[in-house]
């Protein structure tokens, strides 16, 4: 398989100790950790509970002490790391996709205040597209002194604030950028303040762009998606908090758009302008860059921890993370295939592989150290009044998974993983094309040596 099809390997935060790094390298354990997620701590805790349960049931796991540190120094380190657990990605540890020069949040404070890049001075305009025949009774504009400011947004939040989990993903990058608890006001509440009358089919919106037309980054949505949510879906929001804290400039603060079911390019940062239009066409910056701008997020499985070298005949643990797209995830599967054996002929998407079920792990005990006691706040979308998920894993978020792979003969193998969505469709189907988001089946190499 070409290098581009393989998940890039990095050492994760859980393995920062020289003691554990040395032990893992000696025994050949890979900690696959893309810097965009930075959730290895919580991941290892979730999978630790799973594999310790197997061990308690009498299953022998050669690599379990290595994976979870059975020596005294390792147990102490494990205890310290578990205290830092986080299903949610701390804001500062999100992977950034940035294109502005200079970056707006790095401007001097006095400039940010002048340009509306701080809560004290932020304003949002909702006006008619001048090239359209939209009719608004009350356009929100700076010129008329009616633009929405941050106190007015907070007044709306007193009645309309919503919170939900969302994994932020770029459709051209295989790994998610981070998972957040996003809070904001549904965009529709602000649209109605502008009192649209007729001839509205889409919204165009953009963020601050250094007053440089060449740096404009914009996106669009149908008016229907903004005003009405599909069953079980969360609303498009003007977001002002992440993980219970004010949205920092690096994440698009003071206010950004967050579109729960879409890739990150729809969730424009530093939002300042919304235009209502009767134009039937999209104007997204990504559309001009040869992308499908109407595609919802896809489901995909990614590896987190696996051994690169194991002993013949011995079972070994493998773990990963599943990104849950618009059709959800019902299961994760893995497939261990000898490298020297031909793949099924004409099987472009590995549908004929000898796939085995992994286990989707339960919701985490602690969601993030940023939250009081690690607990989610009340009034969460995707959860019932008792704080239980309406479905697990929730769409547009992530889940951890684990598998105990039975022992195999000596040789070289490729290990693959995939999701099965709630319609019973296996990754990368039903939308296998990169233009609508990447979810190719990735593989990692494993070498099995003889006894």
C-alpha positions as CSV (number, residue, x, y, z in Angstrom):
1,X,0.0,0.0,0.0
2,X,1.4,3.5,-0.9
3,X,2.8,5.5,2.0
4,X,0.0,8.1,1.6
5,X,-2.5,5.4,2.5
6,X,-0.9,4.7,5.8
7,X,-1.7,6.5,9.1
8,X,1.3,8.6,10.1
9,X,2.7,7.5,13.4
10,X,3.6,9.7,16.3
11,X,4.3,9.2,20.0
12,X,1.3,10.4,22.0
13,X,1.1,12.4,25.2
14,X,0.5,9.3,27.3
15,X,4.0,8.1,26.4
16,X,5.9,11.2,27.2
17,X,7.7,9.6,30.1
18,X,11.2,8.4,29.1
19,X,10.6,5.3,31.2
20,X,7.5,4.3,29.2
21,X,8.9,5.4,25.9
22,X,11.9,3.1,26.4
23,X,9.8,0.2,27.5
24,X,7.4,0.6,24.5
25,X,10.2,0.8,22.0
26,X,11.9,-2.2,23.5
27,X,8.8,-4.3,23.2
28,X,7.7,-2.8,19.8
29,X,4.5,-1.1,20.8
30,X,3.2,1.8,18.6
31,X,1.3,4.7,20.1
32,X,-0.3,6.1,17.0
33,X,-1.2,9.7,17.9
34,X,-2.0,12.3,15.4
35,X,-1.4,15.7,17.0
36,X,-4.8,16.9,15.8
37,X,-6.6,14.7,18.3
38,X,-4.4,14.8,21.4
39,X,-6.8,12.4,23.2
40,X,-4.5,9.5,23.9
41,X,-4.9,10.0,27.7
42,X,-8.6,9.4,27.7
43,X,-8.3,6.8,25.0
44,X,-5.9,4.6,27.0
45,X,-8.1,5.0,30.1
46,X,-11.2,3.8,28.2
47,X,-9.3,0.9,26.6
48,X,-7.5,0.1,29.9
49,X,-10.9,-0.6,31.5
50,X,-11.9,-2.8,28.6
51,X,-8.8,-5.0,28.6
52,X,-8.5,-5.2,32.4
53,X,-12.0,-6.6,32.2
54,X,-10.9,-9.3,29.8
55,X,-7.9,-10.1,32.0
56,X,-10.2,-10.5,35.0
57,X,-12.3,-12.9,32.9
58,X,-9.2,-15.1,32.5
59,X,-8.0,-13.9,29.1
60,X,-4.2,-14.0,28.9
61,X,-2.7,-10.8,27.4
62,X,1.0,-10.8,26.9
63,X,1.2,-7.1,26.0
64,X,-1.3,-5.8,28.6
65,X,1.3,-5.1,31.3
66,X,3.3,-3.2,28.8
67,X,0.4,-1.2,27.5
68,X,-0.8,-0.2,30.9
69,X,2.4,-0.2,33.0
70,X,2.4,-3.0,35.6
71,X,5.6,-1.9,37.4
72,X,5.6,0.5,40.3
73,X,6.9,3.5,38.4
74,X,4.5,2.8,35.6
75,X,1.5,2.6,37.9
76,X,2.4,6.0,39.5
77,X,2.7,7.5,36.1
78,X,-0.6,5.9,35.0
79,X,-2.3,7.4,38.0
80,X,-1.0,10.8,37.2
81,X,-2.0,10.6,33.6
82,X,-5.5,9.3,34.4
83,X,-6.0,12.4,36.5
84,X,-5.7,14.4,33.3
85,X,-8.2,12.4,31.2
86,X,-10.1,14.2,28.6
87,X,-12.6,12.9,26.0
88,X,-12.8,16.5,24.8
89,X,-9.8,18.2,23.2
90,X,-8.5,21.2,25.2
91,X,-8.9,24.2,23.1
92,X,-5.2,24.9,22.9
93,X,-4.5,21.4,21.6
94,X,-6.7,21.5,18.6
95,X,-4.9,21.2,15.3
96,X,-5.2,24.5,13.4
97,X,-6.0,24.9,9.7
98,X,-5.1,28.6,9.1
99,X,-4.7,30.7,6.0
100,X,-4.9,34.4,7.1
101,X,-1.8,36.6,7.2
102,X,-1.4,38.0,9.7
103,X,-3.6,35.7,11.9
104,X,-6.3,37.9,13.3
105,X,-6.0,36.6,16.8
106,X,-2.3,37.5,16.9
107,X,-2.9,41.1,16.1
108,X,-2.2,43.6,19.0
109,X,-5.0,43.9,21.5
110,X,-5.8,47.5,20.4
111,X,-6.2,46.4,16.8
112,X,-8.4,43.5,17.8
113,X,-10.6,45.8,19.7
114,X,-10.9,48.2,16.8
115,X,-11.6,45.4,14.3
116,X,-14.3,43.7,16.4
117,X,-12.2,40.7,17.3
118,X,-12.9,41.0,21.1
119,X,-16.2,40.4,22.9
120,X,-16.3,44.1,23.9
121,X,-16.4,45.3,20.3
122,X,-17.7,42.4,18.3
123,X,-20.7,43.0,16.0
124,X,-22.5,40.9,13.4
125,X,-24.3,42.2,10.4
126,X,-27.2,40.4,8.8
127,X,-28.1,42.2,5.5
128,X,-29.4,41.5,2.1
129,X,-27.2,40.4,-0.8
130,X,-27.0,43.6,-2.9
131,X,-27.0,41.5,-6.1
132,X,-30.2,39.8,-5.1
133,X,-33.9,40.8,-4.6
134,X,-34.1,39.8,-0.9
135,X,-36.5,41.9,1.2
136,X,-35.6,42.5,4.9
137,X,-37.7,44.7,7.2
138,X,-34.9,45.1,9.8
139,X,-31.4,44.6,8.4
140,X,-28.8,44.3,11.1
141,X,-26.0,46.7,10.0
142,X,-23.3,48.8,11.5
143,X,-24.3,51.7,9.2
144,X,-27.8,51.8,10.7
145,X,-26.5,51.1,14.2
146,X,-28.6,47.9,14.4
147,X,-25.8,45.3,14.1
148,X,-25.9,42.5,16.8
149,X,-23.4,43.0,19.5
150,X,-22.1,40.6,22.1
151,X,-24.4,41.7,25.0
152,X,-27.4,41.2,22.6
153,X,-26.1,37.8,21.7
154,X,-25.9,36.9,25.4
155,X,-29.5,38.2,25.9
156,X,-30.6,35.7,23.3
157,X,-28.5,33.0,25.0
158,X,-30.5,33.3,28.2
159,X,-33.4,31.7,26.4
160,X,-32.0,29.9,23.4
161,X,-28.4,28.7,24.2
162,X,-27.6,25.2,23.1
163,X,-24.7,22.8,23.7
164,X,-23.5,19.8,21.8
165,X,-20.5,17.6,21.1
166,X,-18.8,17.9,17.7
167,X,-15.6,16.7,16.2
168,X,-14.0,19.3,14.0
169,X,-12.7,17.8,10.8
170,X,-11.2,19.1,7.5
171,X,-12.5,17.2,4.5
172,X,-9.0,17.1,3.1
173,X,-7.1,15.8,6.2
174,X,-7.6,12.2,7.2
175,X,-7.4,12.8,11.0
176,X,-9.9,14.9,13.0
177,X,-8.6,18.3,14.3
178,X,-10.2,17.9,17.8
179,X,-13.5,17.3,19.6
180,X,-15.2,20.0,21.5
181,X,-18.3,20.9,23.6
182,X,-19.6,23.8,21.6
183,X,-22.1,26.4,23.0
184,X,-24.0,29.1,21.2
185,X,-27.2,30.6,19.9
186,X,-29.0,29.1,16.9
187,X,-28.3,31.2,13.9
188,X,-32.0,31.2,13.1
189,X,-32.8,33.3,16.2
190,X,-30.6,36.1,14.8
191,X,-31.9,35.7,11.2
192,X,-35.5,36.4,12.5
193,X,-34.3,39.6,14.1
194,X,-33.5,40.9,10.6
195,X,-37.2,40.1,9.7
196,X,-36.8,38.6,6.2
197,X,-39.9,38.9,4.1
198,X,-39.3,37.0,0.9
199,X,-36.9,35.9,-1.8
200,X,-34.5,34.1,0.5
201,X,-32.9,30.9,-0.6
202,X,-29.4,30.9,0.9
203,X,-27.1,32.5,3.4
204,X,-23.6,33.7,2.5
205,X,-21.3,34.3,5.5
206,X,-17.7,35.3,6.1
207,X,-15.4,36.2,8.9
208,X,-12.8,38.9,9.4
209,X,-10.2,38.8,6.7
210,X,-7.7,41.5,7.4
211,X,-9.7,43.9,5.1
212,X,-8.1,42.1,2.2
213,X,-10.4,40.7,-0.5
214,X,-7.8,38.0,-1.4
215,X,-8.1,36.7,2.2
216,X,-11.9,36.4,2.3
217,X,-12.9,33.0,3.5
218,X,-16.6,32.4,3.1
219,X,-19.2,29.7,3.1
220,X,-23.0,29.2,2.6
221,X,-26.0,27.3,3.7
222,X,-29.5,26.8,2.5
223,X,-32.0,28.8,4.4
224,X,-33.9,25.6,5.1
225,X,-30.9,24.1,7.0
226,X,-30.6,27.2,9.1
227,X,-34.3,27.6,10.0
228,X,-35.1,23.9,10.6
229,X,-33.0,21.0,11.9
230,X,-33.4,17.4,10.5
231,X,-34.6,14.9,13.1
232,X,-32.0,14.3,15.7
233,X,-29.7,17.0,14.3
234,X,-28.3,20.0,16.2
235,X,-28.8,23.6,15.0
236,X,-26.3,25.8,13.2
237,X,-25.0,28.1,15.9
238,X,-23.2,31.4,16.5
239,X,-20.7,29.8,18.9
240,X,-19.1,31.8,21.8
241,X,-17.9,29.0,24.1
242,X,-15.9,25.8,23.8
243,X,-15.6,23.2,26.6
244,X,-17.4,25.6,28.9
245,X,-14.9,28.5,28.4
246,X,-15.1,31.6,26.2
247,X,-14.1,30.9,22.7
248,X,-10.5,32.1,22.2
249,X,-9.3,33.9,19.1
250,X,-7.3,30.9,18.0
251,X,-10.5,28.9,17.8
252,X,-12.4,31.6,16.0
253,X,-13.5,33.8,18.9
254,X,-15.1,35.9,20.0
255,X,-17.8,34.3,17.8
256,X,-17.7,31.7,15.0
257,X,-20.2,29.7,13.0
258,X,-20.5,26.0,14.0
259,X,-22.4,23.7,11.6
260,X,-22.7,20.4,13.5
261,X,-23.1,18.0,10.6
262,X,-20.5,19.6,8.2
263,X,-16.8,19.7,7.7
264,X,-14.8,22.5,9.3
265,X,-14.9,24.8,6.3
266,X,-18.6,25.5,7.0
267,X,-17.8,26.6,10.6
268,X,-16.2,29.9,9.6
269,X,-14.1,31.7,12.3
270,X,-14.3,35.3,13.4
271,X,-17.8,35.6,12.0
272,X,-18.9,39.2,11.2
273,X,-21.1,39.2,8.1
274,X,-24.2,37.2,7.0
275,X,-25.9,38.0,3.7
276,X,-29.3,36.7,2.8
277,X,-29.6,35.9,-0.9
278,X,-32.0,34.7,-3.5
279,X,-29.1,33.2,-5.4
280,X,-29.5,29.4,-5.8
281,X,-25.7,28.9,-6.1
282,X,-23.2,28.4,-3.3
283,X,-20.3,30.8,-2.9
284,X,-18.0,28.8,-0.7
285,X,-14.3,29.3,-0.9
286,X,-13.9,25.5,-0.9
287,X,-16.2,25.2,-3.9
288,X,-13.6,27.1,-5.9
289,X,-10.9,24.7,-4.6
290,X,-12.6,21.6,-6.2
291,X,-14.4,20.3,-3.1
292,X,-17.9,19.0,-2.6
293,X,-19.3,21.7,-0.3
294,X,-22.7,20.0,0.5
295,X,-21.3,16.8,1.9
296,X,-22.0,15.9,5.5
297,X,-19.3,14.4,7.6
298,X,-18.4,10.7,7.0
299,X,-17.8,7.9,9.4
300,X,-14.2,6.5,9.7
301,X,-12.1,4.3,12.0
302,X,-8.6,5.3,12.9
303,X,-5.9,3.5,14.9
304,X,-4.5,4.8,18.2
305,X,-2.5,1.9,19.8
306,X,-1.2,-1.3,18.2
307,X,1.9,-3.5,18.5
308,X,4.3,-3.4,15.6
309,X,5.9,-6.7,16.7
310,X,4.2,-9.6,18.4
311,X,5.0,-13.3,19.1
312,X,3.4,-16.0,16.9
313,X,0.3,-17.5,18.4
314,X,-0.3,-14.8,21.0
315,X,-3.3,-12.5,21.1
316,X,-2.6,-8.8,21.1
317,X,-4.7,-5.6,21.8
318,X,-5.5,-3.0,19.2
319,X,-7.4,0.2,19.9
320,X,-8.6,3.2,18.0
321,X,-11.1,6.1,17.6
322,X,-14.1,6.2,15.3
323,X,-15.3,9.4,13.8
324,X,-19.1,9.3,13.6
325,X,-20.6,10.9,10.4
326,X,-24.1,11.8,9.4
327,X,-25.2,8.2,9.2
328,X,-23.7,7.4,12.6
329,X,-21.6,4.3,13.6
330,X,-23.1,0.9,14.6
331,X,-19.8,-1.0,14.9
332,X,-16.1,-1.0,14.1
333,X,-14.3,-3.9,12.5
334,X,-10.7,-4.9,11.9
335,X,-9.0,-7.2,9.4
336,X,-5.5,-8.7,9.7
337,X,-4.2,-9.8,6.3
338,X,-0.9,-11.4,5.4
339,X,1.1,-8.9,3.4
340,X,2.4,-11.7,1.0
341,X,-1.1,-12.9,0.1
342,X,-3.0,-11.2,-2.7
343,X,-6.0,-9.1,-1.9
344,X,-9.4,-10.2,-3.4
345,X,-9.4,-9.3,-7.1
346,X,-11.4,-6.2,-8.0
347,X,-12.2,-5.5,-4.4
348,X,-11.5,-1.7,-4.5
349,X,-13.0,-0.9,-1.1
350,X,-12.0,-4.2,0.7
351,X,-15.6,-5.4,1.0
352,X,-14.5,-9.0,0.7
353,X,-12.0,-8.9,3.6
354,X,-12.2,-11.2,6.6
355,X,-13.5,-8.5,8.9
356,X,-14.0,-9.1,12.6
357,X,-16.0,-7.0,15.1
358,X,-14.2,-4.8,17.5
359,X,-15.9,-3.3,20.5
360,X,-17.2,0.2,20.7
361,X,-16.5,1.4,24.2
362,X,-19.0,3.0,26.5
363,X,-19.1,6.8,27.1
364,X,-16.2,8.1,29.2
365,X,-16.5,8.4,33.0
366,X,-14.9,11.9,32.7
367,X,-15.5,14.1,29.7
368,X,-12.8,16.6,30.3
369,X,-10.7,18.3,32.9
370,X,-11.9,21.6,31.7
371,X,-15.4,20.8,33.0
372,X,-16.4,20.8,36.7
373,X,-15.8,17.2,38.0
374,X,-15.4,16.2,34.3
375,X,-19.1,16.2,33.9
376,X,-21.1,17.5,31.0
377,X,-23.4,20.5,31.8
378,X,-27.2,20.1,31.7
379,X,-29.2,20.9,28.6
380,X,-26.9,19.0,26.2
381,X,-28.1,18.2,22.7
382,X,-27.6,14.5,21.9
383,X,-28.4,13.6,25.6
384,X,-31.7,13.1,27.5
385,X,-32.7,15.0,30.7
386,X,-30.8,12.5,32.8
387,X,-27.6,13.1,31.0
388,X,-27.7,9.8,29.1
389,X,-26.8,9.8,25.4
390,X,-29.8,9.4,23.1
391,X,-27.6,7.2,21.0
392,X,-24.0,6.1,21.4
393,X,-21.8,7.1,19.8
394,X,-23.5,10.4,18.8
395,X,-23.4,11.5,15.3
396,X,-20.8,14.3,14.5
397,X,-18.6,13.2,17.5
398,X,-16.2,10.3,18.2
399,X,-16.1,7.0,20.1
400,X,-13.2,4.8,21.3
401,X,-12.9,1.2,20.2
402,X,-10.8,-1.8,21.1
403,X,-10.2,-5.3,19.9
404,X,-8.2,-8.4,21.1
405,X,-6.8,-9.9,17.9
406,X,-6.2,-13.7,18.1
407,X,-2.7,-15.1,17.6
408,X,-1.5,-15.8,14.1
409,X,1.5,-17.5,12.5
410,X,4.8,-15.7,12.0
411,X,4.9,-13.3,9.1
412,X,4.2,-9.8,8.0
413,X,0.6,-8.4,8.1
414,X,-1.4,-5.4,7.3
415,X,-4.0,-4.4,9.9
416,X,-7.0,-2.5,8.6
417,X,-10.1,-1.0,10.4
418,X,-13.4,0.3,9.2
419,X,-16.7,1.6,10.5
420,X,-20.2,0.2,9.8
421,X,-22.8,3.0,9.8
422,X,-26.3,2.8,11.2
423,X,-27.6,1.9,7.7
424,X,-25.3,-1.1,7.7
425,X,-23.0,0.4,5.1
426,X,-19.2,-0.1,5.5
427,X,-16.6,2.6,5.2
428,X,-15.6,4.1,2.8
429,X,-19.1,3.7,1.2
430,X,-21.6,5.1,0.4
431,X,-19.5,8.2,-0.5
432,X,-16.0,7.0,-1.2
433,X,-14.8,10.1,-3.1
434,X,-12.2,12.4,-1.6
435,X,-13.9,15.6,-2.9
436,X,-16.7,15.0,-0.3
437,X,-14.3,14.2,2.6
438,X,-11.7,11.6,3.2
439,X,-12.6,8.3,4.9
440,X,-10.3,5.8,3.1
441,X,-9.6,2.6,4.9
442,X,-6.1,3.0,6.4
443,X,-3.7,0.2,7.4
444,X,-0.8,-0.2,9.8
445,X,2.0,-2.9,9.5
446,X,2.5,-5.6,12.1
447,X,5.3,-8.2,12.2
448,X,4.7,-11.5,13.9
449,X,7.9,-13.4,14.8
450,X,8.2,-17.2,15.5
451,X,8.6,-18.7,18.9
